[in-house]
Amino acid sequence: MVSAIRTISHEDRLSLVDHLDELRMRLIVSAIALAVAFGFCLWQNHALLNIINKPLKTQTQKQVARGEGTVGQAVLAQQGLLRIAADTEAALEALAHEGSGVSPQTRAHLGPLASALGADVKQIPRSPPGDNPVTLGVGEPFTTTITVSLYFALILALPVILYELYGFILPALSPPERRAIAPLLTAVPFLFVTGAAFGYFVVLPAAVRFFVNFNASEFNVLVQASQYYSFAATILLAMGIVFQVPVVIVGLVRAGVVTPRQLRGFRRYAIVACAAVAALLPGDAITLLLETLPLYILYEASILLATFFTPATGAEAPAGGAEESGTDPGGSGAAASDEPRPTPEDMINHIDPSL
């Protein structure tokens, strides 16, 4: 049985059944890693919910400070009630004092009233109400908690899943091809995590601020938990994918589609494209600049990486290679084209030595 932990070398000869067995084992390992990560995330679901709720809470606190929105109005009423209760309690205590001029019978009634009022005031919550997303169904708190735990479990299990995916794909590549593609594959998870972090700290707060305050005077804004978490996951996933631009560009350069010189000539178009992508994301002018700048830095970093990974033969290599691969006067090139092509079974079993 093929081990799912061991990376199969390019020279190993595996049958179709062995390949399927290897795929099954790698899927089992990935599923176990995901299950362990999910169990851990479900155990720490309160901490994870606090993390994902933080942008919404920050925006809610700003609205509370301005007295805006449903929560802001509720906090204003809460603060007013606390002030009235404090003033009433102070007045009752003053009237219950011996030198207040009130009859002893009245002072005897005012003392217990002041004590009862003080006990009631202590039960009034001091923290702003409603700064968490709301749920509308009986089972929505449970299903939403499971969904958020699964989102974070996918992120935690991503290194193991990618390792198993790479281990299944890389044996099909020759050693030179593997050396060329390995740095790109290694950069994928790091760029994804960087993009997700950028989305959490920059894009998501700007998006929440934009949508919560948009035409807020005409609506009673209550953020539903399931929709908010789906919205946040979409933004983080989108930014993780956008940050894969260096991998895509370097791959195109390695494939000979573009050259670093052409990429330098496309700088003005790249700036416009980065600004267009940032404009599609919600936010104000400052947020637009904060989102455009990292995207353009990624483009410049892609040019540097593409220059580093460009083959030494340069852009003229395809033309020269085409001339050298043509038929010579002796007709030796025709013999190469007459060689039989490998069948799909040969390619799967690694029988063809050129694979």
C-alpha positions as CSV (number, residue, x, y, z in Angstrom):
1,M,0.0,0.0,0.0
2,V,1.3,3.5,-0.9
3,S,2.0,5.7,2.1
4,A,0.2,9.0,2.0
5,I,2.9,10.7,4.0
6,R,5.8,9.7,1.8
7,T,6.3,11.7,-1.4
8,I,6.5,9.4,-4.5
9,S,9.5,10.0,-6.6
10,H,9.4,10.6,-10.3
11,E,11.2,7.3,-11.0
12,D,8.7,5.1,-9.1
13,R,6.5,2.9,-11.3
14,L,2.9,2.8,-10.1
15,S,-0.1,1.2,-11.6
16,L,-3.5,2.9,-11.9
17,V,-4.7,1.0,-8.9
18,D,-1.7,2.3,-6.9
19,H,-2.4,5.8,-7.9
20,L,-6.0,5.5,-6.8
21,D,-4.9,3.9,-3.5
22,E,-2.4,6.8,-3.0
23,L,-5.2,9.3,-3.7
24,R,-7.5,7.6,-1.2
25,M,-4.9,7.6,1.5
26,R,-4.1,11.3,1.0
27,L,-7.8,12.1,1.1
28,I,-8.0,10.2,4.4
29,V,-5.1,12.1,5.9
30,S,-6.6,15.4,4.8
31,A,-10.0,14.5,6.3
32,I,-8.4,13.5,9.6
33,A,-6.5,16.8,9.7
34,L,-9.7,18.7,9.0
35,A,-11.6,16.8,11.6
36,V,-8.9,17.5,14.3
37,A,-8.8,21.2,13.4
38,F,-12.6,21.3,13.4
39,G,-12.8,19.8,16.9
40,F,-10.3,22.3,18.2
41,C,-12.1,25.2,16.6
42,L,-15.5,24.0,17.9
43,W,-13.9,23.8,21.4
44,Q,-12.6,27.4,21.1
45,N,-15.7,28.7,19.2
46,H,-16.2,31.6,21.7
47,A,-12.7,33.0,21.0
48,L,-13.2,32.5,17.2
49,L,-16.6,34.3,17.2
50,N,-15.0,37.2,19.1
51,I,-12.3,37.4,16.5
52,I,-14.7,37.5,13.6
53,N,-17.1,39.8,15.4
54,K,-14.4,42.4,16.3
55,P,-14.8,44.5,13.1
56,L,-18.6,44.7,13.6
57,K,-18.2,45.5,17.3
58,T,-15.7,48.3,16.5
59,Q,-18.1,49.9,14.1
60,T,-21.0,49.5,16.6
61,Q,-19.0,51.2,19.3
62,K,-18.4,54.1,17.0
63,Q,-22.1,54.4,16.3
64,V,-22.8,54.2,20.0
65,A,-20.4,57.0,20.7
66,R,-22.3,59.2,18.2
67,G,-25.7,58.0,19.3
68,E,-26.6,56.6,15.9
69,G,-28.4,53.5,14.8
70,T,-30.6,51.2,16.8
71,V,-27.9,50.3,19.3
72,G,-26.8,54.0,19.7
73,Q,-30.4,55.0,20.5
74,A,-30.7,52.2,23.0
75,V,-27.5,53.2,24.7
76,L,-28.6,56.8,24.9
77,A,-31.8,55.6,26.6
78,Q,-29.8,53.4,28.9
79,Q,-27.5,56.2,29.9
80,G,-30.4,58.5,30.5
81,L,-32.1,55.9,32.7
82,L,-29.0,55.5,34.7
83,R,-28.7,59.2,35.3
84,I,-32.3,59.5,36.3
85,A,-32.0,56.6,38.7
86,A,-28.8,58.0,40.3
87,D,-30.4,61.4,40.8
88,T,-33.6,59.9,42.2
89,E,-31.6,57.7,44.6
90,A,-29.6,60.7,45.8
91,A,-32.8,62.7,46.3
92,L,-34.3,59.9,48.3
93,E,-31.3,59.6,50.5
94,A,-31.3,63.3,51.1
95,L,-34.9,63.3,52.1
96,A,-34.4,60.3,54.4
97,H,-31.8,62.2,56.4
98,E,-32.8,63.5,59.8
99,G,-32.2,67.2,59.0
100,S,-34.3,67.2,55.8
101,G,-37.4,68.5,57.5
102,V,-39.5,65.5,56.5
103,S,-41.6,63.7,59.1
104,P,-40.2,60.6,60.7
105,Q,-42.9,58.4,59.2
106,T,-42.0,59.6,55.7
107,R,-38.3,59.2,56.3
108,A,-39.0,55.6,57.4
109,H,-40.6,54.9,54.0
110,L,-37.9,56.7,52.0
111,G,-35.0,54.7,53.3
112,P,-36.2,51.3,52.0
113,L,-37.2,52.9,48.7
114,A,-33.7,54.3,48.3
115,S,-32.1,50.9,49.0
116,A,-34.5,49.1,46.6
117,L,-33.8,51.7,43.9
118,G,-30.0,51.2,44.4
119,A,-30.4,47.5,44.0
120,D,-32.4,47.9,40.8
121,V,-29.9,50.3,39.3
122,K,-27.1,47.7,39.8
123,Q,-29.0,45.3,37.6
124,I,-29.0,47.6,34.6
125,P,-26.3,46.5,32.2
126,R,-23.5,49.0,31.6
127,S,-22.1,47.5,28.4
128,P,-23.6,48.6,25.1
129,P,-26.4,46.1,24.1
130,G,-26.6,44.6,20.6
131,D,-23.0,44.9,19.5
132,N,-23.1,41.2,18.3
133,P,-24.9,40.0,15.2
134,V,-28.4,38.8,15.7
135,T,-30.0,35.4,15.0
136,L,-33.5,34.9,13.7
137,G,-34.1,31.2,13.9
138,V,-34.2,28.7,16.7
139,G,-31.2,26.7,15.4
140,E,-29.3,29.5,13.8
141,P,-26.9,30.0,16.8
142,F,-25.9,26.3,16.5
143,T,-25.6,26.2,12.7
144,T,-23.7,29.5,12.6
145,T,-21.2,28.4,15.3
146,I,-20.6,25.2,13.3
147,T,-20.1,27.2,10.1
148,V,-17.6,29.6,11.7
149,S,-15.7,26.7,13.2
150,L,-15.5,25.0,9.8
151,Y,-14.2,28.1,8.2
152,F,-11.3,28.4,10.7
153,A,-10.7,24.6,10.6
154,L,-10.1,24.8,6.8
155,I,-7.5,27.5,7.5
156,L,-5.8,25.5,10.2
157,A,-5.8,22.3,8.1
158,L,-4.7,24.1,4.9
159,P,-1.0,23.2,5.3
160,V,-1.7,19.5,5.6
161,I,-4.2,19.5,2.8
162,L,-1.8,21.4,0.5
163,Y,1.0,19.0,1.4
164,E,-1.0,16.0,0.5
165,L,-2.1,17.7,-2.8
166,Y,1.5,18.6,-3.7
167,G,2.7,15.1,-2.8
168,F,0.1,13.7,-5.2
169,I,0.9,16.0,-8.1
170,L,4.7,16.5,-7.9
171,P,5.7,12.9,-8.9
172,A,4.2,13.5,-12.3
173,L,6.8,16.2,-12.9
174,S,10.4,15.7,-13.8
175,P,13.1,16.9,-11.4
176,P,13.8,20.1,-13.4
177,E,10.1,20.8,-13.6
178,R,9.7,20.1,-9.9
179,R,12.6,22.5,-9.0
180,A,10.9,25.2,-11.1
181,I,7.4,24.8,-9.7
182,A,8.2,24.0,-6.1
183,P,8.9,27.6,-5.0
184,L,5.6,28.7,-6.6
185,L,3.6,26.0,-4.8
186,T,5.3,26.8,-1.5
187,A,4.4,30.5,-1.9
188,V,0.7,29.7,-2.3
189,P,-0.3,29.2,1.3
190,F,1.9,32.1,2.6
191,L,0.4,34.5,0.1
192,F,-3.1,33.2,0.9
193,V,-2.6,33.8,4.6
194,T,-1.2,37.3,3.9
195,G,-4.1,38.2,1.7
196,A,-6.6,36.9,4.3
197,A,-4.9,39.0,7.0
198,F,-5.0,42.0,4.8
199,G,-8.7,41.4,4.2
200,Y,-9.4,41.1,7.9
201,F,-7.5,44.2,9.1
202,V,-8.1,46.5,6.1
203,V,-10.9,45.4,3.8
204,L,-13.4,43.9,6.2
205,P,-13.6,46.9,8.6
206,A,-13.9,49.2,5.6
207,A,-16.7,47.1,4.2
208,V,-18.6,46.9,7.5
209,R,-18.3,50.6,8.0
210,F,-19.6,51.3,4.5
211,F,-22.6,49.0,4.5
212,V,-23.7,49.6,8.1
213,N,-23.6,53.4,7.7
214,F,-25.1,53.4,4.1
215,N,-28.5,55.2,4.3
216,A,-28.6,54.2,7.9
217,S,-31.1,57.0,8.7
218,E,-33.8,55.2,6.7
219,F,-33.4,51.7,8.2
220,N,-33.1,50.0,11.6
221,V,-29.9,48.2,10.9
222,L,-29.7,44.7,12.5
223,V,-26.8,42.5,11.2
224,Q,-27.8,38.9,10.9
225,A,-25.2,36.5,12.0
226,S,-25.3,34.0,9.1
227,Q,-25.1,36.7,6.4
228,Y,-22.4,38.6,8.2
229,Y,-20.1,35.5,8.5
230,S,-20.7,34.5,4.9
231,F,-19.9,38.1,3.9
232,A,-16.7,38.1,6.0
233,A,-15.6,34.7,4.6
234,T,-16.2,35.9,1.0
235,I,-14.0,38.9,1.6
236,L,-11.2,36.9,3.2
237,L,-11.3,34.3,0.5
238,A,-11.3,36.9,-2.3
239,M,-8.3,38.7,-0.8
240,G,-6.5,35.4,-0.4
241,I,-7.0,34.7,-4.1
242,V,-6.1,38.2,-5.2
243,F,-2.8,37.9,-3.4
244,Q,-1.9,34.9,-5.7
245,V,-1.0,37.4,-8.4
246,P,2.8,36.8,-8.0
247,V,2.3,33.1,-8.5
248,V,0.2,33.6,-11.6
249,I,2.6,36.1,-13.2
250,V,5.7,34.0,-12.4
251,G,4.0,31.0,-13.9
252,L,3.1,32.9,-17.1
253,V,6.8,34.0,-17.4
254,R,8.0,30.5,-16.9
255,A,5.6,29.3,-19.5
256,G,6.9,31.9,-22.0
257,V,3.6,33.8,-22.3
258,V,5.0,37.1,-21.1
259,T,8.5,38.5,-20.3
260,P,9.7,40.7,-17.4
261,R,10.3,43.4,-20.0
262,Q,6.7,43.3,-21.1
263,L,5.6,43.4,-17.5
264,R,7.6,46.6,-16.9
265,G,5.9,48.1,-19.9
266,F,2.5,47.3,-18.5
267,R,3.0,49.3,-15.3
268,R,0.5,52.0,-16.1
269,Y,-2.1,49.4,-17.0
270,A,-1.3,47.6,-13.7
271,I,-1.9,50.7,-11.7
272,V,-5.3,51.2,-13.3
273,A,-6.2,47.5,-12.8
274,C,-5.2,47.6,-9.1
275,A,-7.3,50.8,-8.6
276,A,-10.2,49.1,-10.4
277,V,-10.0,46.1,-8.1
278,A,-9.8,48.3,-5.1
279,A,-12.7,50.4,-6.3
280,L,-14.9,47.2,-6.4
281,L,-14.2,46.8,-2.7
282,P,-16.4,49.0,-0.5
283,G,-14.8,51.9,1.4
284,D,-13.8,55.5,1.2
285,A,-11.0,57.3,-0.6
286,I,-8.4,56.5,2.1
287,T,-9.4,52.9,2.1
288,L,-9.2,52.9,-1.7
289,L,-5.5,54.0,-1.5
290,L,-4.8,51.5,1.3
291,E,-6.1,48.7,-0.9
292,T,-4.5,49.8,-4.2
293,L,-1.0,50.2,-2.8
294,P,-0.5,46.6,-1.6
295,L,-1.9,45.3,-4.9
296,Y,0.6,47.3,-6.9
297,I,3.4,46.2,-4.6
298,L,2.4,42.7,-5.4
299,Y,2.7,43.4,-9.1
300,E,6.2,44.9,-8.7
301,A,7.3,42.0,-6.5
302,S,6.0,39.7,-9.3
303,I,8.3,41.5,-11.8
304,L,11.3,40.9,-9.5
305,L,10.4,37.3,-9.0
306,A,9.8,36.8,-12.7
307,T,13.2,38.3,-13.5
308,F,14.8,36.0,-11.0
309,F,13.0,32.9,-12.4
310,T,13.5,33.8,-16.1
311,P,15.5,31.1,-17.9
312,A,19.1,32.2,-18.8
313,T,18.4,31.8,-22.5
314,G,16.1,34.8,-22.4
315,A,13.1,35.7,-24.5
316,E,14.8,34.6,-27.7
317,A,15.1,31.0,-26.6
318,P,11.8,29.9,-28.2
319,A,12.8,31.2,-31.6
320,G,16.3,29.7,-31.5
321,G,14.9,26.5,-30.2
322,A,12.4,26.3,-33.1
323,E,15.2,26.7,-35.6
324,E,17.3,24.1,-33.9
325,S,14.4,21.7,-33.7
326,G,13.7,21.9,-37.5
327,T,14.7,19.2,-39.9
328,D,18.4,19.3,-40.9
329,P,19.6,18.7,-44.5
330,G,20.3,15.1,-43.6
331,G,16.7,14.5,-42.6
332,S,17.5,13.5,-39.0
333,G,14.6,15.6,-37.7
334,A,12.1,13.5,-39.4
335,A,13.2,10.4,-37.5
336,A,12.4,12.1,-34.2
337,S,8.9,12.9,-35.3
338,D,8.3,9.3,-36.2
339,E,8.7,8.1,-32.6
340,P,5.5,6.6,-31.2
341,R,3.6,8.8,-28.8
342,P,3.1,7.4,-25.2
343,T,-0.4,6.1,-24.4
344,P,-2.3,7.5,-21.4
345,E,-1.6,4.2,-19.6
346,D,2.1,4.7,-20.1
347,M,1.9,8.2,-18.8
348,I,0.0,7.1,-15.7
349,N,2.4,4.3,-15.0
350,H,5.5,6.4,-15.6
351,I,6.8,4.0,-18.3
352,D,7.7,6.7,-20.7
353,P,11.3,7.7,-19.6
354,S,10.7,11.3,-20.9
355,L,8.0,12.0,-18.3
